[in-house]
Amino acid sequence: FMKEKDFTILYVDDEENNLFSFKAAFRRHYNILTAISGEEGIELLRNNPVNLIITDQRMPGMTGIEFLENVIPEYPDIIRMILTGFSDVEAIINAINTGRVYRYITKPWDENELRMTIENARQLWNLQQKNKELMHNLQQKVKDQEKTLQLFVKYVPQPVIEKALESTEETIFDGEQRYVTVLFCDIRGFTNFSDSVPPKNVVSLLNEYYSSMTQVINKFDGSVIQYVGDEIFAAFGAPIATELCEEKAVRCALEMRNQLNLLNEQYKDKFKWEVRVGIGINSGEVIAGNLGSDDKINYAITGDTVNTGKRIETITKDEINRILISNSVYEKVKDKFELKSLPEIELKGKRNKINVYEVLDYKK
């Protein structure tokens, strides 16, 4: 908040008596600069911080309005006022209407009235500076929030964030029933590998692997629900509904396998070890929504469909980079991919054996 003595006024008038009188009247309250012409006023502005300009209108060479118009581009925040005779009032009012002049004062000026006008200008200056500070702080907070959101997206899928922002405190924990396709992808032999190399190298490989696989999942409209160790759990159809979720999940799995070849080529000389995975895919009804407490929330997908998908993935351990799908997925994609029927398999927690199919490639 700028105090009176810190408030600097530049008074421009071609009559020295007016300059002397003005300075004598207000120097006890404000910091006063005086100039006898617009040109001299511009020179003072370049060398001194000024908060308020008061200028005579009728001056030889540059008029008051012309002087103010010249300084606006370089000093837009300075408050501007004009001292004028009655014959100039119409021109000054036009200047006020176009936003170039804050007030006009008629000659001869009354000291008390002028003092009140200057005080109003000082209050306006303080308000403008406060608004600028608030705007700066607001812009900084927006930048900080954008940075936080960008960081948050790395931990939580974008669709989950968007859905949470649309929710209220009352509805954020509301679950919903969804038909989805779930995909589980797990690295084979990763524990032995991680025990044999420095932790820094393990993290580097995992980050590269996660980044590459996640890009593929996003490409096919899937969402990573969770990273668990070296396992990726993804869903197609939640939190955002999508059509052809079974087909997209199988296409995703085939491309993940292709990307794996590129990743292994990149790291083969460094680790002398290849990343090998098993992928299990299942479709069905699930319960999807936010789970947790007031302090921590996770988006989760639960139900028998998820459990079955995970168990299908576990039976891929005997072969390298194998992709297995359930019967519910098979029925939706059998015309688009080369599939191999496997003997019925008994899964833990399942009363009856289930049909499982291996995905070989796209149909030629």
C-alpha positions in Angstrom: 0.0 0.0 0.0 1.7 3.2 -1.2 1.9 6.0 1.4 1.5 9.7 0.5 5.2 10.5 0.7 6.1 7.6 -1.6 3.5 8.7 -4.2 5.2 10.6 -7.0 3.4 13.2 -9.0 4.8 14.7 -12.2 3.2 18.1 -12.9 3.7 19.6 -16.4 2.9 23.2 -17.1 4.4 25.9 -19.3 3.9 28.6 -16.7 6.6 28.5 -14.0 4.4 30.3 -11.5 1.9 27.3 -11.7 4.7 24.8 -11.2 6.0 26.7 -8.1 2.5 27.0 -6.6 1.7 23.4 -7.2 4.9 22.2 -5.6 4.5 24.5 -2.7 1.0 23.3 -2.0 1.6 19.5 -2.2 5.3 18.8 -1.5 4.7 18.2 2.2 2.3 15.3 1.3 3.7 13.9 -2.0 6.9 13.5 -3.9 6.6 16.2 -6.6 8.4 16.5 -9.9 7.8 19.4 -12.3 8.4 20.0 -16.0 7.8 23.1 -18.1 7.0 21.1 -21.3 5.9 17.7 -22.5 9.4 17.0 -23.8 10.9 17.7 -20.4 8.2 15.6 -18.8 9.1 12.6 -21.0 12.8 13.0 -20.0 11.8 13.0 -16.3 9.7 9.9 -16.8 12.6 8.0 -18.2 14.7 8.7 -15.1 12.1 8.6 -12.3 9.3 6.3 -11.2 6.0 8.2 -11.5 2.5 7.3 -10.2 0.5 10.2 -11.4 0.8 12.8 -14.2 -1.0 16.1 -14.0 -0.5 18.2 -17.1 -1.7 21.5 -18.5 -3.6 21.2 -21.8 -2.6 24.3 -23.6 1.2 24.3 -24.0 3.4 25.4 -26.9 4.5 22.6 -29.1 3.0 19.5 -27.4 -0.5 19.8 -25.9 -1.4 18.0 -22.7 -3.4 15.3 -24.5 -0.6 14.8 -27.0 1.9 14.4 -24.2 -0.3 11.8 -22.5 -0.8 9.9 -25.7 3.0 9.8 -26.2 3.7 8.3 -22.8 0.8 5.7 -22.7 2.6 3.0 -24.7 5.7 3.1 -22.5 4.0 3.9 -19.2 0.5 2.5 -19.4 0.0 2.1 -15.6 0.6 5.8 -14.7 -2.7 7.6 -13.8 -3.2 10.6 -16.0 -5.1 13.9 -15.3 -5.3 17.2 -17.1 -5.6 20.8 -15.9 -7.6 22.9 -18.4 -9.6 26.0 -19.1 -13.4 25.8 -19.8 -12.9 26.1 -23.5 -10.9 22.8 -23.5 -13.5 20.7 -21.6 -15.1 19.0 -24.6 -11.7 17.8 -25.8 -10.8 16.5 -22.4 -14.2 14.7 -21.9 -13.5 12.9 -25.2 -10.1 11.9 -23.8 -11.7 10.6 -20.7 -14.3 8.6 -22.7 -11.5 6.9 -24.7 -9.8 5.8 -21.4 -6.7 8.0 -21.7 -7.4 10.4 -18.9 -8.6 9.6 -15.4 -9.9 13.1 -14.4 -9.7 16.7 -15.6 -9.4 19.8 -13.3 -10.4 23.2 -14.4 -8.3 26.3 -13.9 -7.9 28.0 -11.6 -7.7 24.9 -9.4 -8.9 24.8 -5.9 -6.3 23.3 -3.5 -8.7 21.3 -1.4 -10.6 20.0 -4.4 -7.3 19.1 -6.1 -6.0 17.5 -3.0 -9.1 15.3 -2.8 -8.8 14.3 -6.5 -5.1 13.4 -6.0 -6.0 11.3 -3.0 -8.6 9.4 -5.1 -5.9 8.9 -7.7 -3.6 7.5 -5.0 -6.3 5.1 -3.9 -6.8 4.0 -7.5 -3.1 3.4 -7.9 -3.0 1.2 -4.8 -6.1 -0.7 -6.0 -4.5 -1.2 -9.4 -1.3 -2.5 -7.9 -3.2 -4.8 -5.6 -5.2 -6.1 -8.6 -2.0 -6.7 -10.5 -0.5 -8.5 -7.6 -3.6 -10.6 -7.2 -3.6 -11.4 -10.9 0.1 -12.3 -10.8 -0.6 -14.6 -7.9 -3.6 -16.1 -9.6 -1.6 -16.8 -12.8 1.2 -18.3 -10.7 -1.3 -20.6 -8.9 -2.8 -21.6 -12.2 0.7 -22.5 -13.4 1.4 -24.4 -10.2 -1.9 -26.3 -10.5 -1.3 -27.1 -14.1 2.2 -28.4 -13.1 0.6 -30.5 -10.3 -2.1 -31.8 -12.7 0.6 -32.8 -15.3 2.5 -34.6 -12.5 -0.7 -36.1 -11.2 -1.6 -37.5 -14.7 1.6 -39.6 -14.4 0.2 -41.3 -11.4 -3.5 -41.4 -12.3 -5.0 -41.9 -15.8 -6.3 -38.8 -17.5 -9.9 -40.2 -17.8 -9.9 -41.0 -14.1 -9.0 -37.4 -13.2 -11.6 -36.0 -15.5 -14.2 -38.2 -14.0 -13.2 -37.3 -10.5 -13.4 -33.6 -11.3 -16.9 -34.1 -12.5 -17.9 -35.7 -9.2 -19.0 -34.1 -5.9 -18.0 -35.1 -2.4 -21.2 -37.1 -2.2 -20.8 -38.9 -5.6 -17.0 -39.5 -5.8 -17.3 -42.9 -4.1 -20.3 -44.0 -6.2 -19.5 -47.2 -8.0 -21.0 -48.2 -11.3 -21.5 -51.4 -13.2 -19.6 -51.6 -16.5 -19.0 -54.0 -19.3 -15.2 -54.0 -19.9 -12.3 -55.9 -21.2 -9.4 -56.3 -18.8 -5.8 -57.0 -19.8 -3.1 -58.3 -17.6 0.6 -58.2 -18.7 3.3 -59.7 -16.5 7.1 -59.9 -17.1 8.4 -63.5 -16.8 11.5 -64.1 -14.7 11.8 -60.5 -13.6 12.6 -61.3 -10.0 15.7 -63.3 -10.9 16.8 -60.6 -13.3 16.3 -57.8 -10.7 18.4 -59.7 -8.2 21.3 -59.9 -10.6 21.6 -56.2 -11.7 21.9 -52.8 -9.8 18.6 -51.3 -8.7 19.2 -48.2 -10.8 19.3 -50.4 -14.0 16.1 -52.2 -12.9 14.3 -49.0 -12.5 15.6 -47.7 -15.8 14.4 -50.8 -17.7 11.0 -50.8 -15.9 10.4 -47.2 -16.7 11.2 -47.7 -20.3 9.0 -50.8 -20.4 6.1 -49.1 -18.7 6.4 -46.0 -20.9 6.4 -48.1 -24.1 3.5 -50.4 -23.1 1.4 -47.5 -21.8 1.7 -45.6 -25.0 0.3 -48.7 -26.8 -2.5 -49.1 -24.3 -3.5 -45.4 -24.8 -3.3 -45.8 -28.6 -6.1 -48.4 -28.4 -8.3 -46.4 -26.0 -7.3 -48.4 -22.9 -6.5 -47.1 -19.5 -3.8 -48.3 -17.1 -5.6 -49.1 -13.9 -2.6 -50.2 -11.9 1.1 -51.0 -12.0 1.8 -53.8 -9.6 5.5 -54.6 -9.5 6.3 -55.7 -13.0 2.7 -56.3 -13.9 0.4 -53.9 -15.9 -3.4 -54.0 -15.3 -5.3 -52.2 -18.1 -9.0 -51.8 -18.9 -10.9 -51.1 -22.1 -14.3 -49.6 -21.4 -13.6 -48.0 -18.1 -13.4 -45.3 -16.8 -14.5 -44.1 -20.3 -16.8 -46.4 -22.2 -15.5 -47.5 -25.6 -16.8 -49.6 -28.4 -15.2 -52.8 -29.7 -13.3 -53.1 -26.4 -12.4 -56.8 -27.0 -11.0 -56.2 -30.4 -9.0 -53.2 -29.1 -7.6 -55.2 -26.3 -6.4 -57.9 -28.6 -4.9 -55.4 -31.0 -3.2 -53.8 -28.1 -1.7 -57.1 -26.9 -0.3 -57.9 -30.3 1.3 -54.4 -30.6 2.7 -54.7 -27.1 4.4 -57.8 -28.2 5.9 -56.0 -31.2 7.1 -53.1 -29.0 8.7 -55.6 -26.7 10.9 -56.7 -29.6 12.1 -53.1 -30.1 12.7 -52.7 -26.4 14.8 -55.9 -26.2 16.8 -54.8 -29.2 17.6 -51.6 -27.4 18.7 -53.3 -24.2 20.2 -56.6 -25.4 23.9 -55.5 -25.2 23.4 -53.8 -21.8 21.6 -56.5 -19.9 22.1 -59.7 -21.9 18.6 -60.5 -21.0 15.2 -60.3 -22.8 12.0 -59.0 -21.4 9.4 -61.7 -21.9 5.7 -61.4 -20.9 2.5 -63.3 -20.6 -0.8 -61.6 -21.4 -4.3 -62.6 -20.3 -7.5 -60.9 -21.6 -11.1 -61.3 -20.3 -14.4 -59.5 -20.8 -17.5 -59.1 -18.6 -19.3 -57.0 -16.1 -17.3 -55.3 -13.3 -17.9 -52.8 -10.6 -15.8 -49.6 -11.3 -15.3 -46.6 -9.2 -13.2 -44.8 -6.6 -12.2 -46.7 -3.5 -10.4 -45.5 -0.4 -10.7 -43.0 2.4 -10.9 -39.2 2.8 -7.1 -39.1 2.6 -6.4 -41.4 -0.3 -8.5 -42.5 -3.3 -7.8 -45.1 -6.0 -9.8 -45.8 -9.1 -10.5 -49.5 -9.0 -12.2 -52.2 -11.1 -13.3 -55.3 -9.2 -15.3 -58.4 -9.8 -15.1 -62.0 -11.1 -14.2 -60.7 -14.6 -11.0 -59.1 -13.2 -10.1 -62.2 -11.2 -10.6 -64.5 -14.1 -8.5 -62.2 -16.4 -5.6 -62.3 -13.9 -5.8 -66.1 -13.6 -5.7 -66.5 -17.4 -2.6 -64.4 -17.5 -0.9 -66.7 -14.9 -1.3 -69.8 -17.1 0.9 -68.2 -19.8 4.1 -68.9 -17.9 5.1 -71.9 -19.9 5.6 -70.1 -23.2 7.3 -66.8 -24.2 5.1 -63.7 -25.0 1.9 -65.7 -25.1 -1.5 -64.0 -25.4 -4.5 -65.9 -24.0 -8.1 -64.8 -24.2 -11.3 -66.1 -22.6 -14.3 -67.4 -24.4 -16.2 -64.1 -24.0 -13.4 -62.3 -25.8 -13.1 -65.1 -28.4 -16.8 -64.7 -29.4 -16.2 -61.0 -30.3 -12.9 -61.3 -32.2 -12.9 -64.8 -33.8 -13.4 -63.4 -37.3 -10.5 -60.9 -37.1 -7.6 -62.8 -35.6 -5.9 -66.2 -35.9 -6.8 -68.1 -32.8 -5.8 -71.4 -31.4 -8.2 -73.3 -29.2 -6.6 -74.8 -26.1 -7.9 -77.7 -23.9 -10.3 -76.7 -21.2 -8.5 -75.3 -18.2 -9.3 -75.4 -14.6 -8.8 -72.1 -12.8 -8.5 -71.5 -9.1 -11.8 -70.3 -7.7 -13.8 -71.6 -10.7 -16.2 -74.5 -10.3 -16.1 -75.4 -14.0 -13.3 -75.6 -16.5 -13.2 -72.7 -19.0 -12.3 -72.4 -22.6 -9.2 -70.4 -23.4 -7.7 -69.4 -26.8 -4.3 -68.3 -27.8 -4.0 -65.3 -30.1 -1.5 -66.0 -32.9 -1.8 -63.0 -35.3 -4.2 -61.0 -37.4 -6.2 -63.0 -39.9 -4.6 -62.8 -43.3 
